[in-house]
Amino acid sequence: MTTTGYEKRIAEANPGLKKGKVQRLAVRIAKRAEQMREEFDFYESCRILGILTDTTARDAVRNVEAQA
């Protein structure tokens, strides 16, 4: 979703917010969404390559505990 899309959704959900506040929130949300996409792509790539075998955080904890 684009920043403009986030702006529209925020404005619809919170009609009392000023336009500048809506824009700042939309930019922050768009940046965070992009970071989350990049992180997912990185970890998914590592899992596919066999570098990481843990599919969930729970599996990762189990594997660490098993090694200790």
N, C-alpha and C positions, 0 to 999 in steps of 0.2 A: 504494500500500500504506500502511496506517496504521502508527503507531508500535507498536501492539500486535503487528501482523503482523511487523514487523522484530524485535521482542523475541522472539517465538516462534522465528523462524528463527535468530537469533543463539544463543539458548539451546539449540536442537537441535544446532547445529554445534559449540558450545563448552560442554558441560555443566559444566565446572569453574568457569565465571565466576560471580561473585556477582551477585545480582539488581540491585543498584544500578548496577554496571558495565554490565550488559546494557541497563538502561533508558537510561543516558547514551549508550551507543553507538547505540541505536535512535533517540533524539531527534536526534543528530547526523546520522545517515544520512537520516532523514526530512526534515530541513531541507535537506540537500545535494541530495536528490532533487527537492525542490520548486524549489530554485534552478535546477537543471539544466532542469527543465520550463519555467520562466519564460524562461531564456536561449534555449532552443530556440524557444519561441514568438516571442520578439522577433526573432531572426535569420531565422526562417522567414517572418515577416510582412514584414520588410524585403525579403527576396528576392522574395516574391510581388508586392510593390508596385513592384519594379524599382529600389529604392534600392541594394540589393546584388545583384550578378549572379553572384558567386562561389558555386558550390554546394559546393565543398570548400576546405580550407585550401591544397591544392596549386594550385588554380585562382587563389586570391587571390595567392599568391606569384608565379605566372607573370604575372599582370596587373601587379603592382607592378614586377617586373623589366622588363617590356615598356615601361612608362612611363619608367623611369630611363634 
